[in-house]
Amino acid sequence: MKYCAFLRGVNVKGTNMKMADVCQVFKDAGMKEVSSVLASGNIVFSSDQKGDELKTILEKAMSEHFSYEAFLFVKSQKETETFWNSIPFEKSDDLHIYGFIGIPGVEKILMEEFQKADQAENEKAAIINDLFYWQVPKGNTLESTFGKVLGKKSLKDQFTSRNVNTFEKVLNKMK
């Protein structure tokens, strides 16, 4: 089965790694057809194991190899297609759209945080198929009230986010 591992916190805030090295860790952990998509920690691979088993195996391998506490979220090709096909917002040159991948129920936590936050004009959030999506004006991602919530240490093992364009690139690599 084809999967993508979405790594959290890669190549930001001092956690730097080459994707070739990450791919080698995946291969050494028994994954097949391993390749990376962009430098933000998206690793496409094949395995006969289940997603939850892969999460445990790969977090351990990454943590040991890179000497950091690794967090990643493994999604099948079908789950990634659902994510891409469920985007609730229209694309616009003035807006970023992000999708959030995480533990079951994290979408509700994110929505609560979003509803408490001050919002810019055209900033929106939605939950579709238990997936959280966020639209934010370009240039406001890190400055927005909700954007600041995303860096909370208490949430670091619960989700990661990607610009929805990344999902399209991942899906193209999975074909």
Backbone as a ProteinNet text record, in pm:
[ID]
protein_1_A
[PRIMARY]
MKYCAFLRGVNVKGTNMKMADVCQVFKDAGMKEVSSVLASGNIVFSSDQKGDELKTILEKAMSEHFSYEAFLFVKSQKETETFWNSIPFEKSDDLHIYGFIGIPGVEKILMEEFQKADQAENEKAAIINDLFYWQVPKGNTLESTFGKVLGKKSLKDQFTSRNVNTFEKVLNKMK
[TERTIARY]
84	0	88.6	44.5	117.1	75.2	173.8	151.9	232.5	194.8	280.6	294.3	416.9	443.5	464.8	382.8	393.5	465.3	589.3	669.4	639.8	640.5	617.4	750.2	758.8	872.1	1003.5	998.1	1120.2	1166.2	1296.2	1360.2	1298.8	1258.6	1216.3	1276.9	1303.3	1351.9	1466.1	1563.8	1684.9	1680	1564.9	1557.3	1576.8	1703.8	1734.9	1780.8	1728.8	1770.7	1753	1841.2	1832.2	1730.2	1646.2	1543.3	1604.6	1722.4	1789.4	1822	1864.2	1893.7	1765.4	1658.3	1529.6	1482.9	1494.2	1454.3	1534.7	1663.5	1747.2	1701.4	1662.5	1610.1	1485.1	1398.6	1276.9	1312.7	1408.1	1450.8	1509.7	1593.7	1655.1	1550.2	1434.8	1326	1234.1	1270.1	1196.2	1094.1	1090.3	994.5	1047.5	956.5	990.8	947.6	1005.3	967.5	963	1068.9	1074.8	1121.1	1047.6	1089.3	1029.9	1092	1045.4	972.8	886.5	814.9	841.4	912.4	953.4	1046.7	1094.4	1188.5	1120.4	987.2	913.7	875	931.7	909.4	786.4	775.4	667.4	734.2	719.9	788.7	685.7	689.7	600.3	672.6	599.4	661.1	554.2	600	509.8	543.5	439.8	457.3	332.7	351.2	237.6	180.8	246.7	202.2	91.3	24.4	-83.9	-24.9	-102.3	-57.3	-14.1	-91	-54.9	74.5	97.7	223.6	339.6	317.4	421.1	458.6	360.2	386	485.5	459.8	546.4	687.3	695.7	825.7	906	840.7	911.8	947.8	861.1	898.1	1020.2	1024.3	1139.5	1265.8	1257.2	1374.5	1424	1331.9	1370	1431	1369.6	1419.7	1561.3	1583.1	1715.8	1819.8	1786	1884.3	1920	1819.6	1842.8	1854.2	1843	1855.7	1760.8	1634.3	1531.1	1401.3	1303.4	1175.8	1090.2	1083.2	1013.3	862.9	786.9	642	607.9	532.3	487.7	350.1	282.5	146.4	142.1	103.8	104.2	-36.5	-48.5	-178	-164.5	-265.7	-266.9	-295.8	-276.8	-308	-455.9	-543.2	-686.9	-718.2	-657.9	-679.9	-629.1	-516.7	-461	-550.2	-605.7	-700.8	-825.2	-875.4	-991.3	-959.9	-839.7	-798.4	-801.7	-743.4	-736.9	-876.5	-959.9	-1093.5	-1193.6	-1158.6	-1251.1	-1223.4	-1127.5	-1091.3	-1215.9	-1256	-1382.2	-1372.8	-1252.3	-1235.7	-1189.9	-1231.4	-1186.8	-1043.9	-961.5	-825.1	-827.9	-734.8	-723.2	-576.7	-535.1	-397	-365.4	-468.5	-449	-454.2	-483	-506.9	-423.8	-386	-326.6	-436.1	-434.6	-524.5	-437.1	-459.5	-383.2	-476.3	-422.2	-490.7	-410.9	-480.6	-417.5	-434.3	-325.4	-321.3	-284	-357.9	-322.3	-396.1	-391.9	-456.6	-608.5	-683.9	-830.3	-877.8	-967	-1023.1	-949.5	-829.5	-753.5	-825.9	-907.3	-979.5	-1072.9	-1130.7	-1219.9	-1140.4	-1022.9	-935.5	-894.2	-856.7	-815.2	-930.4	-1050.6	-1166.3	-1196	-1186.9	-1206.7	-1105.4	-979.6	-875	-901.2	-943.9	-973.3	-1087.3	-1191.8	-1308.1	-1275.4	-1175.7	-1132.7	-1042	-979.5	-878.5	-943.4	-872.2	-911.8	-885.2	-975.8	-958.6	-945.1	-857.3	-840.9	-956.8	-973	-1072.5	-1039.3	-1138.2	-1125.3	-1055.1	-1028.9	-972.5	-1088.2	-1080.3	-1189.2	-1133.2	-1217.3	-1181.6	-1303.7	-1278.5	-1386.9	-1337.3	-1430.9	-1403	-1487.7	-1421.1	-1487	-1430.4	-1518.3	-1474	-1370.7	-1393.7	-1303.8	-1165.5	-1156	-1030.5	-1047.4	-945.4	-949.1	-877.2	-943.6	-887.3	-889.9	-787.6	-775.5	-736.7	-811.2	-781.8	-736.9	-626.6	-571.9	-511.8	-528.2	-466.5	-314.5	-258.4	-113.6	-44.7	63.8	137.5	90.9	-21.7	-76.5	-62.4	-7.1	-5.3	56.4	177.5	245.7	203.8	151.5	111.6	-30.8	-109.2	-248	-253.7	-359.3	-376.9	-378.3	-451.7	-458.1	-322.7	-251.9	-120.2	-24.1	-35.7	50.1	14.7	-111.7	-156.9	-89.2	-64.3	-13.1	124.5	198.9	331.1	332.1	215.7	209.4	274.7	364.2	431.8	332.3	222.2	124.3	53.9	65.5	0	98	228	328.7	316.5	262.2	250.2	111.3	27.7	-110.1	-142.9	-62.6	-93.7	25.6	14.5	102.3	15.3	63.9	-16	66.4	-6.8	55.6	-32.7	31.3	-41.9	-107.6	-231.8	-301.6	-231.9	-153.2	-77.9	17.6	65.6	154.2	80.8	-47.6	-123.5	-131.1	-145.9	-150	-17.2	93.1	225.3	246.3	201.8	213.7	133.6	11.5	-73.3	-11	45.6	110.7	227.9	299.6	414.1	366.7	247.3	194.6	146.6	122.6	68.7	171.5
-118	0	124.5	226.6	354.2	441.5	508.8	598.6	726.5	827.1	944.2	968.6	988.1	1029.6	1180.6	1251.8	1396.6	1424.6	1470.9	1495.1	1633.5	1643.6	1773.1	1837.7	1968.6	2048.1	2021.5	1981.5	1953.1	2078.9	2107.4	2223	2355.8	2360.3	2483.8	2485.7	2602.6	2620.3	2525.9	2512	2438.1	2288.2	2231.1	2088.6	2072.4	2063.5	2057.8	1918.2	1871.3	1741.2	1738.8	1667.3	1648.8	1538.8	1561.2	1462.7	1330.1	1334.7	1209.7	1125.5	1191.8	1119.8	1063.1	1140.9	1094.6	972.4	979.1	865.8	741.3	759.6	644.3	583.5	665.2	613.8	529.7	577	503.1	369.5	371	247	149.7	202.6	117.6	58.2	126.9	78	-18.3	-51.3	-150.7	-98.1	32.8	89.2	72.9	63.5	44.6	166.9	182.7	290.6	426.4	458.6	578	699.3	809.7	935.5	1051.6	1167.6	1285.3	1381	1462.8	1567.1	1696.9	1787.5	1915.2	1890.5	1996.2	1982.5	1995.9	1991.4	2012.5	1883.1	1769.4	1644.6	1568.4	1542	1460.9	1342.9	1223.5	1106.4	1006.4	981.4	886	750.7	643.7	511.5	403.1	280	164.2	72.5	7.5	-89.2	-176.8	-297.8	-387.7	-371.2	-290.9	-271.8	-167.5	-163.3	-67.3	67.6	175.2	310.6	335.1	283.1	307.6	236.1	117.3	46.9	124.8	176.1	251.8	377.6	444.7	565.4	534.5	427.8	389.5	355.3	272.8	230.1	350.2	436.6	547.9	658.8	687.2	787.6	740.9	613.2	558.8	568.7	527	531	674	766.9	907	965.8	938.2	991.2	941.7	813.7	756.3	810.4	817.6	860.4	1008.6	1093.3	1237.3	1297.8	1215.3	1260.7	1375.3	1355.5	1451.5	1374.4	1437.6	1371.4	1388.3	1282.9	1288.1	1268.7	1347.3	1331.1	1327.2	1224.9	1217.5	1154	1176.6	1127.3	1055.7	929.2	844.8	837	868.4	863	780	698.2	617.3	706.5	650.5	724.2	762.8	670.9	699.5	814	811.3	919	1052.6	1050.6	1173.6	1226.5	1137	1178.1	1240.8	1182.3	1239	1379.1	1396.2	1527.2	1629.1	1593.3	1682.7	1712.4	1610.6	1625.8	1695.9	1715.3	1776.7	1924	1983.1	2123.2	2210.5	2281.9	2356.1	2498.2	2546	2685.3	2694.3	2804.3	2830.7	2884.3	2837.3	2889	3035.1	3112.3	3254.5	3294.4	3387.3	3434.8	3511	3557.3	3638.2	3556.5	3427.1	3345.9	3217.8	3174.1	3041.2	2952.2	2826	2727.3	2615.1	2581.7	2476.4	2363.4	2243.2	2125.9	2072	2016.8	1969.1	1818.6	1750.6	1606.3	1579.4	1491.3	1466	1350	1350	1243.1	1260.7	1153.1	1165.8	1267	1354.9	1455.4	1588.4	1595.6	1720.7	1830.4	1792	1892.9	1974.4	1911.3	1982.8	2079.8	2037.8	2125.4	2246.4	2221.1	2330.9	2427.5	2375.5	2462.7	2547.5	2488.5	2566.4	2679.9	2648.6	2751.2	2858.9	2818.9	2914.7	3007.7	2951.9	3032.1	3131.9	3100.8	3193.2	3304	3280.2	3371.8	3489.3	3602.3	3713.8	3671.6	3708.2	3667.5	3787.7	3771	3872.1	3859.6	3959.8	3953	3833.5	3756.3	3636.7	3519.5	3527.7	3413.3	3323.7	3196.8	3103	2968.1	2887.3	2749.6	2662	2535.6	2440.6	2300.2	2218.3	2075.8	2000.1	1924.3	1841.7	1699.9	1601.2	1460.9	1444.8	1509.9	1504.9	1564	1648.5	1714.5	1865	1929	2072.6	2145.6	2247.7	2333.7	2478.2	2552.8	2692.6	2776.2	2883.8	2980.7	3109.5	3165.3	3286.3	3373.8	3507.3	3594.8	3574.6	3574.4	3560.2	3670.5	3633.9	3728.6	3732.9	3669.5	3671.6	3539	3438.8	3305	3304.5	3353.8	3349.3	3461.8	3571.6	3685.6	3671.4	3584.9	3571.7	3512.1	3544.1	3491.1	3339	3281.8	3136	3078.8	3145	3098.8	3084	3171.3	3163.4	3043.2	3003.2	2886.7	2759.4	2757.1	2635.9	2594.8	2687.5	2655.6	2611.4	2602.7	2562.9	2426.5	2420.1	2293.9	2184.9	2223.4	2124.1	2054.6	2109.2	2050.9	1981.9	1984.7	1941.4	1795.8	1710.4	1569.2	1534.8	1638.4	1612.5	1639.8	1720.1	1751.5	1812.5	1817.8	1898.5	1958	2060.3	2124.6	2136.8	2145	2166	2258.7	2340.5	2415.5	2311.3	2335.1	2231.9	2199.9	2291.3	2261.2	2143.4	2127.8	2016.3	1883.3	1878.6	1754.2	1713	1810.7	1780.5	1720.7	1777.3	1726.1	1585	1561.6	1429.1	1327.5	1361.6	1269.3	1237.4	1337.7	1313.9	1217.5	1226.6	1137.4	995.3	981.9	850.7	770.4	836.3	767.3	681.8
0	0	0	-69.6	-74.8	44.4	102.2	214.6	195.2	273.4	290.5	439.7	482.6	620	616.8	693.1	705.2	836.9	829.2	948.7	1004.5	1135.5	1200.8	1235.6	1211.5	1258.7	1187.4	1061.8	986.9	914.2	927.1	863	906.9	1034.1	1099.4	1239.3	1290	1427.2	1465.1	1376.5	1411.1	1388.7	1353.4	1323.4	1172.9	1132.6	990.5	951.3	839.4	787.9	637.5	574.4	429.9	401.7	301.1	270.1	222.7	160.4	121	243.7	352.8	477.4	538.8	534	586.8	507	375.3	290.6	325.5	353.7	389.5	521.7	618	745.2	719.2	631.9	597.7	532.2	440.6	373.7	475.1	565.1	667.1	761.3	774.8	860.2	783.6	658.4	583.4	484	463.5	368.3	225.9	130.4	-10.6	-91.1	-210.6	-303.2	-231.7	-160.5	-76	-156.6	-144.5	-206.3	-126.9	-142.9	-69.5	-163.5	-104.2	-176.7	-102.1	-166	-106.5	12	74.4	186.2	321.5	322.1	447.4	517.4	472.8	543.7	499.1	371.6	316.2	246.3	303.1	250.3	199.1	69.3	5.5	3.3	37.4	42	33.1	19.5	17.9	134.5	187.2	295	303	351.8	375	515.2	598.4	736.7	745.3	860.3	884.9	927.3	901.9	930.4	1073.6	1171.7	1311.8	1349.4	1292.3	1316.2	1254.1	1134.5	1065	1141.7	1198.7	1277.6	1390.2	1463.3	1575.3	1527.6	1423.6	1370	1319.9	1243.6	1180.2	1277.9	1375	1476.6	1555.1	1589.1	1663	1578	1451.9	1362.9	1342.9	1320.1	1300.7	1427.3	1541.7	1669.5	1696.6	1674.3	1699.9	1602.1	1475.7	1375.2	1388.8	1410	1410.1	1550.7	1653.2	1793.1	1825.7	1792.2	1829.3	1849.3	1910.8	1932.8	1807.4	1727.1	1599	1616.6	1541.1	1532.2	1384.3	1345.3	1207.5	1202.5	1091.5	1072.9	939.2	942.1	823.7	767	639.4	570.9	443.6	417.7	295.8	175.6	58	-63.9	-64.7	-24.6	-22.3	75.4	193.7	291.8	238.1	169.1	113.2	1.6	-79	-182.7	-120.3	-13.3	57	106.4	160.4	209.9	96	-17.6	-133	-186.5	-196.8	-255.5	-163.9	-37.6	58.7	86.3	19.3	45	28.5	134.1	129.6	74	48.4	8.1	-137.8	-203.3	-339.8	-336	-429	-437.1	-480.7	-426.2	-457.9	-448.8	-532.6	-528.7	-400.3	-329.7	-208.7	-80.3	-91.4	28	26.4	147.4	166	222.9	181.8	240.5	295.1	422.3	487.7	528.2	521.9	573.2	690.7	788.8	910.8	923.3	947.4	962.8	1107.1	1172.8	1311.6	1373.3	1504.9	1581.2	1573.3	1590.5	1588.8	1693.4	1651.3	1741.5	1743.2	1686.1	1689.5	1612.4	1514.1	1436.2	1525.8	1627.3	1721	1808	1853	1932.4	1848.8	1724.1	1636.1	1610.6	1591.1	1567.2	1690.7	1809.7	1933	1941.7	1911.4	1915.1	1809.9	1691.9	1585.9	1627.4	1685.2	1724.1	1835	1917.8	2024.4	1970.8	1856.4	1802.3	1728.5	1726.4	1640.9	1497.1	1406.7	1267.9	1175.4	1078.3	974	875	792.7	686.3	595.9	559.8	475.6	543	672.5	744.6	786.2	748.6	775.7	817.2	880.9	913.6	890.2	859.9	839.2	872.5	917.4	937.5	835.3	751.5	650.5	664.9	677.6	693.1	805	919	1034.7	1006.6	904.5	869.8	886	941.3	966.3	853.2	800.1	695.4	743.8	703.4	743.9	623	603.1	497.9	565.1	517.4	578.8	468.1	479	379.2	374.3	254.3	239.4	317.9	383.4	465.4	609.8	641.3	777.7	850.9	786.5	845.7	984.6	998.1	1127.3	1220.4	1164.6	1246.4	1300.6	1240.9	1284.9	1425.4	1496.9	1631.8	1628.8	1533.4	1523.7	1482.4	1394.5	1352	1469	1566.4	1685.9	1772.2	1772.8	1849.7	1797.6	1666.9	1604.3	1655.4	1710.9	1763.2	1908.7	1971.8	2112.9	2134.2	2233.2	2263.1	2302.9	2366.9	2411.6	2294.4	2174.7	2057.4	1961.3	1992.4	1895	1852.5	1937.2	1900.2	1846	1822.9	1785.1	1638.4	1569.9	1429.9	1359.2	1228.7	1145.1	1035.7	970.4	865.2	738.4	626.8	497.1	414.9	333	233	142.3	102	24.8	-108	-162.1	-284.4	-262.7	-139.1	-106.7	-123.2	-86.4	-101.6	-248.6	-335.6	-478.4	-524.4	-479.4	-515.1	-459.5	-335.8	-274.9	-355.2	-389.7	-466.7	-603.5	-667.4	-796.3	-781.5	-669.8	-643.9	-611.7	-554.8	-517.8	-639.5	-751	-870.1	-937.7
[MASK]
+++++++++++++++++++++++++++++++++++++++++++++++++++++++++++++++++++++++++++++++++++++++++++++++++++++++++++++++++++++++++++++++++++++++++++++++++++++++++++++++++++++++++++++++

